[in-house]
């Protein structure tokens, strides 16, 4: 069988994240069931990572294996699979990749975006967190600028996760003001479960004056999730980009 990458996007509101779970509807489950209906054989997908319940992904990639001839005609395949999938999941592309290509481990970087709305907007409640309290964005950016200098993010990881290392390399991080929106963007080689939401909550505490950049240093040194701030609500978080080596396609 050939290996394929499938690029998709999904609105996470109705799903318990990407990864298969017993007694809960997930994006992976719905995608696999839809692929099996179309390809007429059992399909097992591997995603670029797992997302929390309610988190969105304008950009997500998974891989699977198949010998279905129609996959060589992507335009027709995309039409067919999108007719089967619900309205909150859309497949954007499918393409054959090297046999050793891996949606998770071959990724060079991932970028997340967290959106905060400063005014109440009934048309944006699914995609941003309404937070009207005044924030010191300059102090938040000063603290965010420190993040690439740290390596161990255990203080910002969900507890009891099955990971071999808490090491993450942050490539770029910034707070941006765009109209009435405050947007946190972060790019790294990998992310831990709940990491971005915990970082946002911690930086919000700094913006409120309840902590400082010096306090952030102590949080990292403590290596304890209880030292960091609250987890920001899932609705504001989106996975917006995943980068792979250019030669991964066949």
N, C-alpha and C positions, 0 to 999 in steps of 0.2 A: 504493500500500500504506500501511497505517497503521503507526505506530511504537508499540511496546509496551515497557514495563518489566516485567521478570520478577524477582521477589524469591525468593531461594533461600538455603539453608544447606547446608554440606557439611563432612564430616570429611575433613581433608586427608591423613591417614596414607597412603592408597594412591595418591595423585596427585602428579604432578610440578608442583604449583601449578595456577593457573587457566589460564594462557595456552597456546594451541596450541604444541606442540613436535614436531619430527620424532622418531619412534622413542621416544616417551614418552607415557604415558596422562595426560591432563590433564582438569580439570573442564570446561573449555570444549569440548573434543572430545566428551566424553560427553553434555553437554547439547545440543550442536548435533545430534549423531546422533539423540538421542531426540526432539528437536523435529521434525526432518525426517521421522522415522517417523510421527509423529502428524499433522503439518501437510501432509505429502505435497508439499513443495517444499523447495528448498535454503534453508538458514537460516544467516545469518552473525550472530553475536552480538558485542557489544562490552561488556566488563566494566567495573566501577567502578575496577578497578586489577588489578595482577597480584599473586598471593601466591606465596611461596616453596614449594618442595617440603615437604610435611608440615604446612603451616600450615592451621589450621582457620578457618572463617567461619560462625558462627551467623547472620551478616547479610551478604548479598552481593546486588548488583543488576547486571543486564545489560540491554541493550536489543537489540531485533531488529525487523524489519519483516515484516508478513504481511497477507494479505487473507483468511485463514482465518476463516469465519463463526463457528466454535465458540469463538473467543477472546472473543466478546461474552457468552459464558456461562461465566464463570470457574470456577464450582463444578464443572461437568462437566469442563472442561479440566484443572483441578488434579488431579482424580481420575485422569484418563487419563494425564497426563504422569508422575505419581508411580508409576503402575503400570509404566511403562516404565523409569524411572530406577533405578539400583542403590540399595541401602539406605543408602549413605553420602552421597547427594545427595537433597535434598527441595526441591520448589518450594512456596513459601508463598503467593504471590499473583502475578497478572498483570493489568495495567491499561494502557489506552491513554493515551499522553502526547502532548504537543505535538510537532509534526514536528521541531523543533529541539532537543528534549530529548536529553541525552547522558548515559549512565550514568557516564562518567568526568568529563567537563568541567563538567557541571551540578551536581556534588556540592559542597555547602557545607563539609562537614567529614566526617572519618572518625575512628572511635575504635577503638583496639586495646587488647587486654588480654593481659598476660603473667602466667601463673600459675606460681608456685614452690611445691612441696610440701616442708614441713619434716620430714615423716615419710614413711617408705616406705609407699606405698599401691598394691597391685597392681591396684586397680580404677580408678586415675587416671593410669596411666603414659602413656596416649595423649594426655592433655590438660594435663599439667603437667610441669615439670622437677623431679626429685627432687634437692634441694640441702640436705643436712643441716648444713653448716658454719655456725657462728654469724656473723651479719651485724649491722653497725651501721646499722639502718634509719634512724635519725635523720640520720646523715651522708649516706645515700643520698637521703633526702628533701631535705636541704639542697642537694645537687647538682642534683637534679631541679627544684627551684624556680628554678634559673638558666636552664633550657632555653628558656622563652618569651622571654628577652632576646636569644637568638641567632637569626640568620637563615640563615646559610650552614651546611648540614649535610653538606658534602662529606666531612668526616672520618668520617661514619657511613653512607656510601653504598657499595654494592658497586662495585668498580672496573670500568671499561670499560662503563658503562651509557650508553645513548643518551638523555640528558636535556638539555634546553636550559638548565636552571637547577637549582642545588642549594638554592634558597631554599624554606624551609618555615616556616609560621607556626603555632606551638604555642599552642593555646587553653587547654588544661588538662592538668596532669600530676600524678600522685600515686602514692605507695606506700600500700597498705592491708593491714592484717593482719586476716584473716578466719579464725578458728580456727587450723588448722595450715597455712593457705595465706598466702603473701605475694604480693600482686597488684599489678602495675604497670599503671596505666591512663594512656593518653595520647590526646589529641584534637588534631587539626591539620587544616589545609586540605588538605594532601597529605603523602605519605610517599615517601621514596626506597627503592629496593630494599635490603633487609636492614637498614634504618635502625633499626627498633624493637629487633631482636635485638642489634644493635651497641650501642645505647644501654643495654639491659639488661646486657649483658656489661661495659660500662664502669662502670656504676653498681654492679654486683656487686664489681668491683675496689675501688671506693671503700669499699663495705661491709665488705670484708675488710681494709681498712687499707693496701692497696697503692697507693692514689692518694688524691686529695683534691679538694675543690671547686675549689681553685686550679689543680690539674692539669687539671681539666675545661676551664677557660678556655684553657689552653695547647693542648689538643687541638683546640678550635675554631679557634684562631688559626693552627694549623699546616696546616689544610686537607689532611690526609693520613690516609687510612684506617689506615695502619700505626701511627699514634699512639694510636688508640682501642683499647678492649678487645676481647676475643674476642666472637664472635657466640653468643648463648645458643641452645640447641637449639630447633629449629622446633616441637617437640611442645607447648611451653608457650604458643605465640602464637595468638591468635584475633582476627579482625576482628569486632567486636561491634556496630558501628553506623555507618550512613551517612545523612547528612542532605541533603535536597534542598529546593528552594523549594516552598512550599505550593501554588503555582499550576501545577505541572508536569503535573498530571493533566488529561485532557480530560473 
